[in-house]
């Protein structure tokens, strides 16, 4: 009696949802999709705080009530275009800036090689040259990525101190970097991340010129 050919097993169905929900290894939470009212409220509150104004001060400048402004900032009402124009004028902004965070296209900053903006900071006076590689676009969190070059005339400087978190990634050269009462020997490929409210900076310059990436993250006020 002839043997039956083995039946081929059916392929497991592809789980399309699995591909939809693929994500990076980051621990960042999912993107929150805001309503138009919420997006406007976030922008108004962010620019008000950036201008150093209280709710009452901005409301008075825009000739609206503090209660209405509070509801706008909390996304509880949908303001008219005329009200938004009053707020934009009081904040010295174009009206479109208050709608920017609701656009479908997310912000992106692109800098061509060698075209980063030269920034003068405290370290510049001791031969620490800063090149800004991009700018964060809106939101409550600011990110400042720098390419820092320590030239042959650079001097050690360990008095840097500012709010936020900083990460350094060494590209070339060799330094001993101080953070608080500890030091770290940094060579190409090494990285260090620290609370930048503590005193920090290169304490000993072993091999110059030195270049490294410095990424500073802090909450806008």
N, C-alpha and C positions, 0 to 999 in steps of 0.2 A: 504494500500500500504506500502510495507516494506521500511523502511528508509535506505538510503545508509550509509554505514560506512564512518565516516569522513576520508578524505584523509590525510595521514601523510605528513607533510611538509618536503621538502627536506632539508638536512643539508647544512648549508652554506659552500661553498668551503673553504678549508684551504689555507690561503695566505702564500705560502712557502717563498716568498720574505720577509715577516714580520719576520720570524724566522731567516732568513739569516742575517738581519740587526739589530738583537737584540744587544744591547751594555750595558755596565755598566752605572752607574749614573755619571761617570766622565765627566768632561768638556773637557778632552783632545781631540785634533783634531785627525782625522783619520790618520792611518799610511800611510806615503808616500813611495810608492814602487819606488826605484831609479833604473835607468839604471846602467849597469856595469861602464860606464864612470863617472856618477855622484857619485857612491859609491867610486870609486878609488879617485876621486877628493876630496871628503870629508875627506877620510883617510889621504891623502897626506897633505892637508891643516892643519888638526888637529894635526898631528905629527910634522909638521914644526913649528907651533905655540908653541907646547909643548916644542920643542927644543930651542925656542927663536930665530929662524932664520927668516930673511926676505926672500922674493921670490928671490931676487938677490943673497943672500948668499947661499941658497940651490941650486939654479941653477948652481952657480959656483962650488960648491962642487960636484955636480952630472955631471958636464961637459955637461950641456944642456943650451939652451938659456932661458932667463927670460920669453920671450914671450911664449915659448912652455910650461914652467912650469905653467904659468898663465892660459893657455888654459886647461891644465890637471886638475888643481884645480877647474876650472869652468865647468868641464865635457864637454868641447867643442870638444875634440879629444879623440881617443882611443889610448893610448900609447902602444908601443911595449913592449914585455917582457924584452928586453934588456934595454929599458929606465926605466922601473919599477925597474929592478935590480940595476941600477945606483942610483935611488932615494932611494931605500931601504938601499943600502950600505952607502950612504951619511947620512942617518938618523940613521944608526946603528941598523937596524931592519931586521928581516927575511922577505923575499918577501911576504910570506903569510899574514903578518899583513896589507899590503896595499889592500888585497882582502877580508879581514875578514868581513867587513860590508855588503858584497854582498851575504854571505852565507844564505841559506834558514832558517837555525836554528838560532833563535834569542838568544842573550847572556843570560846566567843565572848563578847566583852565589848562591851556596848552602853551608850552614855551619851547621854542626851537633851541637847539644846541648853541650855547654861547650868547643867547639873547636874554638871559635872566636879568632882572633889574638889580643894579648895584645899590645896596642899602648901607647907610651909615648908622652904626650902632656904637655902643660904648666900646666894644672891642676893636673897632676900626682904628682908633688912635694908637693901638699897640701892634699894628700890622696884621690884624685879623680881618680879612676881606669877606664880606657877605654878598652872595648873589641869590636873590629870591627866585625860586624855580616855579612858583605858582601861587595862586590866591584862592582861598576858600570863598565860595559864592553863597552868601546868605546863611541863615541858620544861627543857632545859639552857640555852636562850637566853632572856634577859629582854628585853622591849621596853617602853620607857616613853615614851608620846606625851604631850607637854605643849603647852598653849596658853600662851605667855608674853606678858605685857603689861608694857611699860615705861611707867609713868605719867609725868606731867609733873614729878613730884618724884624721878624715877629718877636714878641716878648711874652713870657708866661703871664697869665692873668687868671686868677681864680676867684674873682669877686662878682661873677655873673649871678644874678638872682632875679627871678620873675615868677609869676603864677603859671601853673600848668604842669604838664609832663613833657619831657624832652627825650628824644631818642637820637643817638649818634651812631653812624655807621662809617667806619674807617675805609677810605679808598687808597690813599698813598701816605707814605711817611710813617712816623712813629712818635707817640707822645705818652707821657704819664698824665692821666686826667684825674683831677681831684673832685670829689663830691663829699661835702661835709668833712669829716675827719678821716676819710678813706681815700685811697688812690688806686687807679687801675691802669695797667700797661696796655695801651691800645696799638695794634698793628693792623695792616690791611686785612679786611674781612671780619674784624672784631666789631661788636656792637655793644652798646650800653644804653639802658633806659632808666630814667630817674625822675624823682620829684624835683622840679626846677625851682621850687621855693627855697631850697637849700643852696648855700653858696657852692659854686662849681666853676670849672674851667681848666684849661691845660696848665699843669703845674711845672712840667719839665718837657722841653722840646728836644727830642732825641735825634730825629731825622727830618730835616726840612728840605724842600717845601713839603707841607702836609696838606692833604685835602680830605674832607669828610662831609657827609650829609648830616644835617641837623634838622630834625622835624619837631616842631614845638606845637603842642595842642593845649588849648585853654578855653574856658568858657567866657563868652563875650559878656561884658557888663553893660 
